[in-house]
Amino acid sequence: MTANPNTSAPASPLAPDWLAVPADLNALHAPMWAAGVARNETGELAIDGIAVSELQRQFGTPLFVMSETDFRARARAFQDAFNEAFADICGGVDVYYAGKSFLCTAVVRWVEEEGLRLDTASGGELAVAARAGIPGAAVALHGNNKSDAEIHRALDMKLGRIVVDSLAELERVAAIAQNRGETAKVMLRLTPGVHAHTHEFIATAHEDQKFGLSMAGDSTDQAGLSAAEEAVAAAAGHDSIELLGLHCHIGSQIFEPDGFALAAEKLLDFLAAMQAKYSIVLPELDLGGGYGIAYTPVDTPRPPAEIAQAMAAVVRAKVAELGITAPRISIEPGRAIVGSSTFTLYEVGTLKTVRVDAPGSGAQNVTYPRRYVSVDGGMSDNARPVLYDADYSAVLASRSSTAAPQLSRVVGKHCESGDIVVRDVYLPEDVAAGDLLAVPGTGAYCWALSSNYNYLARPGVVAVRDGSARLIVRGETEEDLLNRDMGA
Ligand code: LLP
């Protein structure tokens, strides 16, 4: 394999500032890829030595290709890093994998085998957990609008925790548990007024969003009593509720530990105040998920140990200041465990180059080329660029190339001009129909958010471990697509 010789190609004026022309288009930026992904001796992308053309032959495209080894390693890395950092504070940390990011029965088993627990957010996710056979004690249920059926299911499965989101829900859980003659294990989800988004966080008095119980003093009709405090008092008064503690989740794709630390401080202050005022013990504190990953070369996530140590330092100091016994800490990472374990494999179809005015070029009428590279999937298997303006990256996967870099836009096959998979990426200018492209970092919230728009069949998911690949979720067939059409 030869390195791309065209290292001095100028950046396209159409490219965003953050996108550099890669020195070598064949190189893989390690933080974006699963362990075991590399180019083989012919220059083709391979995972655990299995070439992508072989994966296409066996399973077709588009295809989610997941490294089971990588998933397990990241799960363990979180568990180990947080256990170590918090060992002296609360004996360790319970890590709940956030199943909403990607869930199937195989993944539940990996999670369980690696010593993690499972965070679910609906009856459907509970059904996957039940089918996989994970003990209910290791499962949490979230949701801002749980149905009675979901609450019954949580009690049927003897869930370790139901994370209650509102006062009304607390009363429903209490009544349902009481009618069943049972006790529900409950955490209260609070909104600490910290909202973190990637590089920054803002702290506001009120969280203008649907989730959780506000900690602001005037958030209920009762003067001076927050919704959070009212819930604590109500929970303490119900025999059918075992109040385990407090929960918060401040956002997603966060790189800096500051937001987590601030939320932890606020919740510990509140926890100490509630313990004193209501003579109760709240033995658990869940600080949610949200740890960021690298989607492009400019994303720089921190290793779990660094985040864990920063959070532990704050919790250690706060607990000492308050003079309380530290609650058992738990966290709920999803994206940071599964996101980088997976790439999506697509086949290239139609190519088209347009000429576009450079931003700010005004009347000079200078245009530059942008290459549209259409692939055989799109917004139905990755809605994140459309939903969140999310940036991704891509490489030519079926071969290496020494052609010059060309600013490209990878688009899907849907009937929408906004159907973009990778907005801006430099690909070799000889990319042609029939080539395979790989988009890394698609393990989280891609398959989970996938749709059948335009009656496309949702792709399968292949897990690779120790040099062999197996389907863990099969791709849909045309028959699946027509199955629910009653024909009437
Ligand atoms: N815990 C709770 C209560 C959550 O709501 C979430 C994510 C997590 C944990 C896991 O967060 P993670 O570690 O994966 O960031 N669809 C969006 C993300 C939505 C996140 C929803 N809640 C996306 O694709 O960026």
Residues whose N, C-alpha, C, O or C-beta is under 5 A from the ligand:
A	BS01	LLP	A98 S101 H249 G251 S252 Q253 G288 G289 G290 Y291 E332 P333 G334 R335 A336 Y445
